[in-house]
Structure formats: structure tokens, C-alpha cells
Amino acid sequence: MRELQREIESLYAMGADANNAANARDAFLRFRDALTAGAIRAAEKVDGRWQTNAWVKQGILLGFRLGRLSESGDPRVLSFVDKDTYPVRHFSVDENVRVVPGGSSVRCGAYVAPSVVCMPPMYINVGAYVDEGSMIDSHALVGSCAQVGKRVHISAAAQIGGVLEPINASPVIVEDDVLVGGNCGVYEGTQVGARAVLGSGVILTRSTPLFDTVAGEIYRATANEPLRVPDGAVVVPGARAITKGKAAEWGLSLYAPVIVKYRDERTDRGVELEDILR
């Protein structure tokens, strides 16, 4: 992969001139195949900390630069116009990924592991990594470069945002055995620790403080670190009162995600995935 990395970095540095480079398309296609196979990732855990692979993001952006608009699909039924470097991915039975009929789409350059279940309609964007045993439910989105661990359930209408740019920024990361409830939104590089539970409607961003009523702490993103939900935390939507000005006079409050407990056996029973669906 070192040689591939050097090629991608060199082509990316060329800017628009990369379109005229003889080896550009071939290098990109080899890069895209490795990304689709999960051999390379936009981010990975090294010594217990997530690190962003900037060159992988460069390769994804290079694909958009090299791509030409092309038509796909059946014009009599449903047609698309997109960059030819990122066509819709097609699965075979041998890959052991369930893509249930009903309008779902996965872009080439996204890794979807064996035993993943895709419920319609859902979308997985380029650079995303979805690990074994996870379920992407109806109307859910896994954004570009988002990293989703093993046995994660992303419930209906949940949005796992992608972070493609800036190049060095950490993408959204959801670790193993997490439950993301319906209508949740996880954005701007937020990390959700292993076995955490996000109750329906929880929204997490870089500017969202997370209130831990168990530990008595308030977690925030910093200039160098994203917001991180602790392992095993159970988060629900809450509110905090505004104490100044007209907002206080009117009795207004602001949305606030709140950790109300940490996962235990009772929680495990409540969020257990239905094996019969698999």
C-alpha cells in the first residue's frame, strides 16, 4: 500500500493537472478497489486512539476530480447522472451482505462487511466502513468516510454524518455494539464509544456539550479532539434552562444530550437486536 499511497499523494498534489496524467485513472481504480475491499480506511484505531488517514481522503477527492458525468440506471424507470468514478456498488451472494429490495444504494468505495443488513431505503456513501453484523435501517444514512463498528444498529432515519474535508479532520466514528436510535444525528467527527446507546432523537455535533449526570461531567469537543461519547453511556435528549435575558423571562431552554446511566444487563435486554431479522 505504500506505493499506492505515494501515487495518490502525488496525483492529488497535481491539482487539475492530474486529469492529464497517464497513470491517474489506473491508480485511482486500484485505490477504489482497495477501499471497497476494506484493505484501506479513512480512519483506524492505533494504540487505542483513532487516527485519520489523510491520504485516503485525498484519494477519494481525487476520484471526484478525475470523474466525468455519466448516465446510469434505466431511463424508463429510474436514472442517475453522477461521476463515473463512483458508480453504484453491486453485491453478489458470495459477499454475504443482505440488501433488501426497496431503493437502497451503496457507492463503490464503501466497505460493507459480510453479514451486514441493509434495510430499504438506506444509503452508504464512498469511504464509509461498515463492519460485520451491523444493520443499516430504513431511511438511514452512513456518510462519506464514516466508520461503523461490529454489531451496530443504526435505526430508522438516523444520520451518521460524513467528514471528507478538511483532509485531516476525523470522520464520524461509531464503535462496536452501539445502538443508534431512530432519528438520531451524529455529525462533525463525533465519536461514539463501544456499547453506547443513543436514544431516539439524540443529536451530537462538535458544538454540542454532552452532560453526564452519572459522573458529574460535561464533555465537549476541543480544537484538537472531537466530542466523544464514553463507552457504554446511555444518552437521551434533554434540555437546559436559559438563565439570562428575554429567554429566561420567557422560560426557554436549549436542547442538551444527557447521559442518564451506563449500560447494564437490563439495557442489553432492551436493545437486543432481533436475530430473526437476520
N, C-alpha and C positions, 0 to 999 in steps of 0.2 A: 504493500500500500504506500510505501514511502515514495516510490517513483510516480505513482498516480497522484499523490499529494503535490509533488513538485510540479507536475504538468498542470494541475488545476490552478495552483497558485500563480504560475507563470501566465497562463491564459487569462486569468481574472485580472492580473496586473496590466494586461494589454488594453483593457477597456474595449471600446468599439472595434479596435483593430483585430480582436480575437475572431471576428466574423470572417476574416480573410486568411486566418491561419489554417494550413493544410491539415493539421492533426486535431483541430478543435473538436469537430463532431465526434470523431472516434474516441478521443479522450473523455468527452462528456458522456457518451453512451456507456463506456466501461465504468465510469463513476456512477451513473444512474443504476446500472445493473447491481453494483456493489451495495448501493443504498437500498434498493428494493429487496436484496437478499439479507439485509441486516448485518452485512460484513463491516460497514462503517455507519457511524451515527453522528447526529448533530451535537449530542452531549452524552457523556458516560461518567459513571461513578469511578473515581480513582482514589484509593486510600480513604474511603468514606465520604468524599466530597464530590459533588457534581462539577464537571469541567466541560466547558463549551469547546467544540472542535470548530474553530473559525473557518478552517479550510473547507470543511464540509458545507457550511453555509455559503461560502464563496462558489463552490461547485453548483449549488442549487441556483444561485443568482446567475451564474454563467449560462445555465440552461435556458433561462428566460431571455438572456441576451442573444443566444445563438438561435433560438426558436423562431420559426416563421408561422404565421397564422394559417391554419388549415381547417377544413371542414371534416367532421366525423359524425357518426351516428346515421340514422335513417331519416332523410329529409321528409319522408311521408309520415313519420311518427314523432321522432324527437331528434333534433340535430344540434350540433355544437360547433362553435368556432373558437379555437384555442391554439396555444403554441404547440407545434408538432413535437417538441422535445418532451412534453409531458402528457402523453395520451392516457386514456382511461386504462387502468390495470385490469387484466382478465385472469381469473383463477381457474385452476383445474382441480379435479377431485383429489389428486395426489398431494396437493398443498394442505388439505385438511382444514380449510377455512370455510365456515358457513357464511355465505352471502345470500340472505333470504330475499326472495323476489319482492320488488316494490319500489325501485327507484334509488337504490344506494349507489355510491360512486367512490372508488378509491383511485387516486392518481398513481401512475408509475413513479417510483422513487420513494414510495411509502412502504415500510416493512410491516407486514401483518403476519404474526406467528401462527403456526399450527394450533388448532383448537379455539381460535378467536371466533366469536359470533357477531355478525353484522346484521342488525335488525333494520328493516326499511322504514323510512328513508334516512340514511345517515351518510356522512362524508368524511373521508380521511385524506388530508392534503399531503403534498410532497414533503419528504423529510421527516414525517411523523414515524414513530416507532411504537407499535402496539404489541405487547408481549403475550405469552401463552395464557390461555384460559380466560382472557378478558372478553367482556361483552360491550359493544357499542350499540346503544339502544336507539329507538326511533327518534328522528329529528335531532340527533346528537352530532356534534362537530368535533373532530380532532384536528387542530390547526397545524400549519406548517412547522415542522421541527419539534412539535410536542412529543414528550417521552412518556409513555404509559406502561406501567409495570405489569407483572403477572397477576391474574385473577382480579383485575379491576373491573368494576361495573360502573360504566358511565351511563346514567339513567336518561330517560326520555327528555329531549330538549335541552340537555346540558351542553355547555360550550367550553371546550378546552382550547383556549386561545393559542395561537402560534406566534413565535417571535423569530422572524427571519432576519430582520435588521433592527438595531445595529448588529454588525457581524459578530462582535464579541459578547453580546448580551445573552444571558442564559435563557433558554426556552422554558415554557411551562413544563413542569415535571410532576407526574403523579406516580408515586411508588407502589410497591406490591400490596395487594389485598385492600385497596382503598375502595370505598363506596362513594360515588359522586351522585347525589340525589337529583331528582328532576328539576329542571330549570335553574341549575347552578351555572355560575360563570367563573372560570379560573383563568386569569389573564396576566399579561405583563411579567412573565418569568416566575410567577409564584410556584413554590414547591410544596407539594402535599405529601407529608411523611407516611411511611408504611402503616397500614391498618387504620388510617384515619377515616372518619365518616363525616361527610358534608351533607347536612340536612337539606331538604328541598329549598331552593331559593337562595342559597348562600352565594354571595359574590365576593371574590377575592382579587385584589389588584395591588400594585406597588404602593398606592396611596391609601390603602385600607388598613387601619390598625386592627389587630386581632386581640380580643380581650379574653384572657384566660382566668375564669372565675375560680378554678381549682388551685392553680399555682400563684394567683395574685399577680400575674404579669401581663404586660401589654407588649405584643410583638409587632414590630414594624420593619419594613424594608429600609435599607440604608443605601448610601451611594454605591457601595460595593457588593451588597448582599441583597437578594430578593426576599420578599416575605416568605416565611416558611411555617407551615402548619406542623406542629410536633407530631411525632409518631403516636398513633392510637387516639388522637384527640377527636372528640365528637363536637362538631361545630354546627350551630344553628343560627338563623337570622335573629338579630336583636336590634335594640335602639339605645341611643344615649341622648340624654336631655341636653338642649342648648341653654346655657345659663346666662347669656348676655343679650342685650339689645331687644329688638322687637320680637325676635324668635323666641326668647324667654317669655316675653309678655304674652305671646300667642300660644305658648305651651308646645312649641315644636320640638322635634327630636330628629336625629340623624341615624341612618342605618349603621349598624355595627355588627359584625360577625362575633359570636361569643362561643367560647369553649365551655360547655356545661358539665362535661365529665370526660373520663378516658375509657377507652373500650374495655369491656369485660365480657363475661360469658353471656350475660343477658343481651348485651349489644350484639354479640356474634349470632345469637339465635334470631334476632330481629332483622339482621341484614343478610342472612344466608341466601346465597344465590339458588334459584330453583334448578336443580340438576336435570329435571325432566325436560327443561327447555333446550338442553344441550344434546 
